[in-house]
């Protein structure tokens, strides 16, 4: 396994692999790797000749007063995890290398970036789309692996890839959860033991909503979840929305495949989660 810290060097190496006929898999991360990341790495190692894991805490996707400076950066542990899981290259660029002072170009995905998390984190997805585009160009990846926990991010990256004709194929990967149901996240480390216990109600509520969606109307499903989330001590809801699986548009009574996406503060930690919901074909849902 090699550690590469300069973008131009990483790109040069990737282009040589492409010339040699190798297929490249990219796992973009901000580090603080956990089992969710490891599951993405395993898929790349299985599917691709070469696996690149990028570890970069992207400054341009953090909004003012967010946790950029305190975001966990356990570099030594992350490198050990990558080595253990057969990663070929770990790309760890500096912020100045990725976004030098004269950087002026950003990518926006209209409409998709302004809803759900985007309504609360202004310019967040502009930063995400821009850094992912750069990583696609630098890595020359044939495939890139994204977890479905941040479903909005996944859809934005898919749309960007399609609109800008990137050669990189986006591979969506299932949400990885702890045994108790909590969606894995690097930010879970911010939770106290008591807050972590309370946060389990998020995934529990969503799981129950998926069952309700099969036979109940949207308003019932949404209101039930919101009421349950409000009862979590120390919680504050940013949003709880049911959207169409394909394009994040608001779900309606005719929607057969939806995603219930939520963002909830537990104490000082913002958690996101979602669940896919499929309408029971035998019921009208009305």
C-alpha positions in Angstrom: 0.0 0.0 0.0 1.3 3.4 -0.9 0.4 6.8 0.6 0.1 9.6 -2.0 -0.2 13.2 -0.9 0.0 15.2 -4.1 -2.9 15.3 -6.6 -0.8 15.4 -9.7 1.2 12.4 -8.5 -1.9 10.4 -7.8 -3.3 11.2 -11.2 -0.1 10.2 -12.9 -0.1 6.9 -11.2 -3.8 6.3 -12.0 -3.3 7.1 -15.7 -0.5 4.5 -15.8 -2.8 1.9 -14.4 -5.5 2.8 -16.9 -2.9 2.5 -19.7 -1.9 -0.9 -18.4 -5.5 -2.1 -18.6 -6.3 -2.0 -14.8 -9.8 -1.0 -13.6 -9.7 1.4 -10.7 -12.1 1.7 -7.8 -12.4 4.8 -5.7 -13.7 5.0 -2.1 -14.0 8.7 -1.2 -13.9 9.4 2.5 -13.2 12.1 5.1 -11.3 9.6 7.2 -12.3 8.3 10.7 -12.9 5.1 8.9 -15.5 2.6 10.4 -17.2 -0.6 9.3 -19.4 1.3 6.8 -16.2 2.5 5.0 -14.7 -1.0 5.2 -17.7 -2.4 3.5 -17.2 0.0 0.6 -13.5 -0.9 0.4 -14.3 -4.6 0.3 -16.6 -4.1 -2.7 -13.9 -2.2 -4.5 -11.2 -4.8 -3.7 -13.6 -7.5 -5.0 -14.6 -5.6 -8.2 -11.5 -3.7 -9.2 -7.9 -4.3 -10.0 -6.8 -1.2 -8.1 -8.5 0.4 -5.0 -7.8 4.0 -4.1 -9.2 5.3 -0.8 -9.2 9.1 -0.6 -9.0 10.6 2.9 -9.6 14.3 2.8 -11.6 16.5 5.3 -13.0 18.8 2.6 -13.1 22.4 3.9 -15.4 23.7 1.2 -18.3 21.5 2.3 -18.4 22.8 5.8 -20.6 25.7 6.6 -19.7 28.5 9.1 -19.8 27.3 12.7 -19.7 23.6 11.7 -17.1 21.1 13.0 -14.3 21.3 10.4 -11.6 22.0 12.9 -12.7 19.3 15.4 -13.7 16.7 12.8 -11.9 13.5 13.8 -8.6 12.8 11.9 -7.2 9.5 13.2 -4.7 9.3 10.3 -2.6 6.5 11.7 -5.6 4.3 12.5 -7.1 5.0 9.1 -3.9 3.9 7.3 -3.8 0.7 9.3 -7.4 -0.1 8.4 -6.6 0.5 4.7 -3.6 -1.7 4.8 -5.4 -4.5 6.6 -8.2 -4.3 4.0 -5.9 -4.5 0.9 -6.1 -1.0 -0.3 -3.5 -0.2 -3.0 -3.3 3.6 -2.6 -4.4 6.0 0.1 -4.7 9.5 -1.3 -4.3 12.0 1.5 -3.9 15.5 -0.1 -3.6 18.8 1.8 -6.4 21.4 1.6 -4.0 23.7 -0.2 -3.3 21.1 -2.9 -7.0 20.5 -3.5 -8.2 24.1 -3.1 -5.3 26.6 -3.5 -6.0 30.2 -2.8 -6.7 30.9 -6.5 -9.3 28.2 -6.8 -12.5 29.7 -8.4 -14.4 26.8 -9.9 -17.4 25.1 -8.2 -20.1 22.7 -9.3 -23.7 23.2 -8.5 -26.6 20.7 -8.9 -29.6 23.0 -9.1 -32.7 22.0 -7.1 -31.2 18.8 -5.6 -28.6 20.8 -3.6 -31.2 23.1 -2.0 -33.5 20.7 -0.3 -33.2 18.4 2.8 -29.7 18.9 4.2 -29.0 21.6 1.6 -31.7 23.8 3.1 -29.8 23.9 6.4 -26.2 23.6 5.1 -25.9 26.4 2.5 -23.3 25.5 -0.2 -22.5 22.2 1.5 -23.4 20.1 -1.6 -21.6 22.6 -3.9 -18.5 21.7 -1.9 -19.3 18.0 -2.1 -19.9 18.0 -5.8 -16.7 20.0 -6.5 -14.4 17.8 -4.5 -16.0 14.6 -5.8 -15.5 15.8 -9.4 -11.9 16.6 -8.6 -11.4 13.1 -7.1 -12.9 11.5 -10.1 -10.5 13.3 -12.4 -7.5 12.7 -10.1 -8.2 9.0 -9.6 -9.4 8.2 -13.2 -11.8 5.7 -11.4 -13.9 3.3 -13.3 -16.1 2.9 -10.3 -16.7 4.9 -7.1 -18.5 3.6 -4.0 -20.9 5.6 -2.0 -22.9 4.6 1.0 -26.7 5.2 1.0 -26.8 6.7 4.5 -26.3 10.2 2.9 -28.9 9.5 0.2 -29.1 13.1 -1.0 -25.3 13.1 -1.5 -25.6 9.9 -3.5 -28.3 11.3 -5.8 -26.4 14.5 -6.3 -23.2 12.7 -7.2 -25.2 10.4 -9.6 -26.7 13.4 -11.3 -23.4 15.2 -11.6 -21.8 12.1 -13.1 -24.5 11.8 -15.7 -24.7 15.5 -16.6 -21.0 16.0 -16.9 -20.3 12.7 -18.7 -17.9 11.3 -16.2 -16.5 7.9 -17.0 -16.8 6.9 -13.4 -19.7 4.6 -12.6 -21.4 5.3 -9.2 -22.0 2.2 -7.1 -24.6 2.7 -4.3 -24.0 0.6 -1.2 -26.4 -0.2 1.6 -26.4 1.6 4.9 -24.3 -0.2 7.5 -25.6 -0.2 11.0 -24.6 -1.2 14.4 -26.4 -4.2 15.8 -28.7 -1.9 17.7 -29.7 -0.2 14.4 -27.8 3.0 14.7 -26.4 4.1 11.3 -22.6 4.2 11.3 -21.1 7.6 11.1 -17.8 9.2 12.0 -19.8 11.8 14.0 -21.2 9.1 16.3 -18.0 9.5 18.3 -19.4 12.9 19.5 -22.3 11.2 21.2 -22.2 10.4 24.9 -23.4 6.9 26.0 -26.8 8.4 27.0 -27.1 10.3 23.7 -26.2 7.2 21.7 -28.9 5.3 23.5 -31.5 8.0 22.7 -30.4 8.1 19.1 -31.5 4.5 18.5 -35.1 5.9 18.3 -34.2 7.4 14.9 -33.6 4.1 13.1 -36.4 2.5 15.1 -38.9 5.1 14.0 -37.8 4.8 10.4 -38.1 1.0 10.4 -41.7 1.3 11.7 -42.4 4.0 9.1 -41.4 1.6 6.3 -44.0 -0.9 7.5 -46.7 1.8 7.8 -45.9 3.0 4.3 -47.1 -0.3 2.8 -50.7 0.4 3.9 -51.1 3.9 5.3 -51.2 7.3 3.8 -48.2 9.6 3.7 -49.4 12.1 6.2 -49.9 9.4 8.8 -46.5 8.0 8.2 -44.7 11.4 8.3 -46.6 12.7 11.4 -46.0 9.5 13.3 -42.3 9.7 12.8 -42.1 13.4 13.6 -44.0 12.8 16.8 -41.7 10.0 17.8 -38.6 12.1 17.1 -39.9 15.0 19.1 -40.2 12.8 22.1 -36.4 12.0 22.1 -34.9 14.0 25.0 -32.6 16.7 23.8 -33.6 16.3 20.2 -34.2 18.9 17.5 -35.5 18.0 14.0 -34.0 19.7 11.0 -36.2 17.8 8.6 -38.2 14.6 8.2 -39.3 14.2 4.6 -40.6 11.5 2.4 -39.2 11.8 -1.2 -39.2 9.9 -4.4 -36.4 7.4 -4.6 -35.3 8.4 -8.1 -35.1 12.2 -7.9 -35.8 13.4 -4.4 -39.0 15.1 -5.4 -41.8 15.2 -2.8 -43.6 11.8 -2.6 -47.4 11.7 -3.2 -50.2 9.2 -3.0 -49.0 7.6 -6.2 -45.4 7.1 -5.1 -44.5 3.4 -5.0 -40.9 3.7 -4.0 -39.9 6.4 -1.6 -37.2 7.3 0.9 -37.9 8.7 4.3 -34.9 11.0 5.1 -34.3 12.7 8.4 -31.8 14.9 10.1 -32.0 15.1 13.8 -29.8 16.8 16.4 -29.1 14.8 19.5 -27.6 17.2 21.9 -24.8 19.0 19.9 -24.5 16.2 17.3 -26.4 16.2 14.0 -27.3 12.8 12.7 -28.8 11.8 9.4 -30.5 8.6 8.4 -33.0 7.3 5.9 -34.9 4.2 4.9 -36.3 3.0 1.6 -40.0 2.4 1.6 -42.0 0.4 -0.9 -45.8 0.5 -1.2 -47.6 -2.8 -0.7 -49.0 -3.7 -4.1 -52.1 -5.1 -2.6 -53.1 -1.9 -0.8 -54.0 1.5 -2.1 -52.4 3.3 0.7 -55.4 5.6 1.1 
